[in-house]
């Protein structure tokens, strides 16, 4: 089934959406990487930055395999039946539920922090001179934290049921690899663009809330949750793609409009 992915428009839509989200949500990672690489000798800074991103990519793929294997645990662990509700909990529904809750917590807390902060959101990293190896290790360890929401976002956007396990993994791994390649070549321009247009990052965090809610509903569906005789159905991914594409299109129009307003009258004509 994997070879049919190349000719599936929904697979390409999922892939492009994932790449966009991964790049925008990886801005904090790029900023941290720039700070850490600047602590290395000037001749080694590019090496630290590139090696840190490549190792982070491998760690992200390994984490994706680990989480996706846990999601395959479909055997019921226990079930509950009452007059008004019934459900059968399995390993798959637990992982999806925890992932949805994590994405909701992470996105809401990030939005709250950005609304409340007064200074720059660049993390203050306290490190000594250190060796190149120690800098890369610190980059790798912190990227594992960033990778959790990245992997959960990928799993929330790509349906194993629709594309199959092999097809879904191919889409997610390809998106991760392409994202890291983009960061390798365009880390400075990407960081500068998002810092100049913070609404892009706010939009991506809002998408995470949407994906988190989708995961919670999917967890209920996987657990065969039935409330008052009404089974919980999963949200079609097409709705999510449309909402993201529509919101992104509106934001692009806003950016163009704001840019035009800043131009002098002579330049607009």
N, C-alpha and C positions, 0 to 999 in steps of 0.2 A: 504493500500500500504506500510505502514511502516514496516510490518514484512518481506517484500521481500528485504529490505535493507541489511539484514544479509547475503543474498546469492547473492548480487550484487557486482561483482569485482570492478566496477567503484566507488561504494560507499566506499569500503575499501580503494581504492587508494586515494580518496578525503580525507578520514579520516586520513590516515597515512601522507599525504602531509601536511594537516593542523596541525597535531601534531608537525611535524618537524619545520614548519614555526613559529608556536606559541612559541615553546621552544627557537629557535634561536632569534626571535624578542623580546622575554621576558628577554633577558640578561640584558638590561638596568634596567629593573624592579627588577631583582634579585640583581644587584649591589646596587641600591638605598635601597632595603629592608635590605641588609646586613649592610649598613651604619647606617640606622635608628635603627635597632635592637641593634646595638652595643652601642647605647646611653642609653639603658635600663639597669637596674641592671643585672649582669651576670646570676643570677638565673631565670630571666624573659626573656632573649633574645630569647630562643627557642619558648616561648609562643607568644611573639610579632611577630616573623617571621611566625609561623604557622597560628596564628589567622589572621594576615594581609593577607596572601595568600588565606585563606578560604573565608574571607569577600570579597576579590577582585574577587574570582571566582563567588560568588553570584551576585556581582555588574555587572560582565561581562555578565552573563546569562540574567540578567534583561535588560541590554542595548541591548543585542541581540534580545530579544523579542520585545522591543520597536521599534528598527530599522526595524525588519522583518515585524511588523504590518504596519508600514508606507509604506513599499514596496508593500503591497497588495492594495494600492490606485491606481487602474487602470483606473478610470473614467477620461476622458480628461478634462483638465482645460480650455485650449484654443488651437486653431489650426491655422496654417498659411499655405497658399498655394500661391506660386508664379510660374512664368514660369520655374524656374530652380530648385526649392526645395519646399518641403512640409513636415510638421510635426504636430503632435498633442501631446502637453505636458500634462503629467499626474503626479500625486504624486510619482508614482513608478519611472518614468524616472528622476525626479528631485533628489530624494534621491540617486539613483545610480550614477547620474552625479556628485553630490557634493562629494559622497564617492570616486569616481575615481580621482577627482581633489585633494582631501585631501591626498590620498595615493601617488599621484605623487609629491605633494609638500613635504610631510613628507619624502619620500624616497630620493628625490633629495637633500633636505636640509641636511639630515643625512649623505649622501655620501659626500657632499661638506664639511661638518664640519669635517668628519673623514680624508679627504684628506688635509685639511688646518691646523688642530690642530697640536700642537707640544707637548703638555702635555697629560696626561691620560684623557680619556673621562669620567671618573667617576665624576658625578655631585658633586659640593661642596655644601653640605647641611648645612645651618646655623640654628641650633636649640639649645635651652637651654637644661638643664637636662630633664625637662618635665616629665610628668607622662606616664605610660604605655598606658593609654587611649588616650592621645594626640598623642603619637607616632603612634598608630594604626590608628587614624583618619587621620594623615598626609599621612600614607602609602595608606589608602583607597582612599583619594582624588587624590593623584598622579596616582594611578593605573587606575582611571577613564580616565585620559588623555592617558595612555598607551593602555587602552582598546578600544579606538575609532578605531585606525588602526588595532587592533587585530580582532574586530568584522567585520570591513569592508573587511579585508582580507578573513575571513571565508565566508562572503556573496559572495565575488567575486570568490571563489573557488568552491562553492557548488551551483548547479543549482536547483532552486525551480521548474522549469519547468520539469526537468528530474526526480527528486526524489520526487516531491510533497512537500507541505508545511511541513507536519509531518515528512517525511523522511529526508528532508534537515535540519530541526531543530534538529532532533535526531543526525545526523552526527555532526553538529556544536557544540551542547551542550556536546556530548560525547568527542569531541576533546578538548574542553575547560577544562572539568573535568580531563581528562587524563593528559593534559599539567600541570595543577596545581598540580596533584599528583606527577608528575615527578619532578617539581620544589621543592616540599616539601621534597622529599627524596634525590634529587641529585643537590640541588642548588649550593653547593660549587664546586663539580667537573665540572658541566656544565659551571659555570662562569669561572673557571680556563681554561677549554678546549678552549672556544671561545676567551678568552683573549690571549691564546697562538697561536691561529689560527684565526686572524682577517679576513682572506679572507672568512671564513664561514659566518660571519655577513655581509660582503660586498655582498656576493652572495645572502643572504636572502633579503637585501635591493634592489638588482637588480630584484629579483622576484617580489617585491612590485611594481616596475615600470611596469613590465609586467602585473600584475593584475590590476593596475590602468588604463592602456590603455584598457584592456579587459572590465573594467567597463564603460569606456567612449563609447566604441563601443556598449556595451549592452544597455546603456542609449539611444543611437540613435535608436537602434532596437526597444526598448520599446516605444519610441515616434513616431514610424513609419516614421522615417526620410527617405526621398526619394530625392536624388540629381541627377538631370539630367536624371530622369527616372530610376535610379538605387537604389533600396531599400537597406538600411543598414542591413546586416545580422550579427547575433551574432557569436562570435568566439567559435568554439567547445571546450569544456573544455578538451577534450583529447589532443589537441595540447598543452595546458598549462601544463598538467601533464607530457607529454613527454619532453617538454623543461626543466622543473624543474628536472625530473629524470635524463635526460642526463647530464645537467650541474652539478648536485650533484655527479654523477658517475665520471665525469672528475675531479672534485675537490678532491674526495676521492683518485683517482689515483695520483694526484699532491701531496697530503699530504703524501702518502706512499713513493713516489719518494723522496720528500724532507727529510723524516725521514731516508731513506736508505742512502742518500748522507752524512748525518751527522754522520753515524756510521763509526767507524774505519774499515780499510780494513779487518782485521782479523774477525770482527763481521759480515761482509757481506757474508763471505764464509761459 
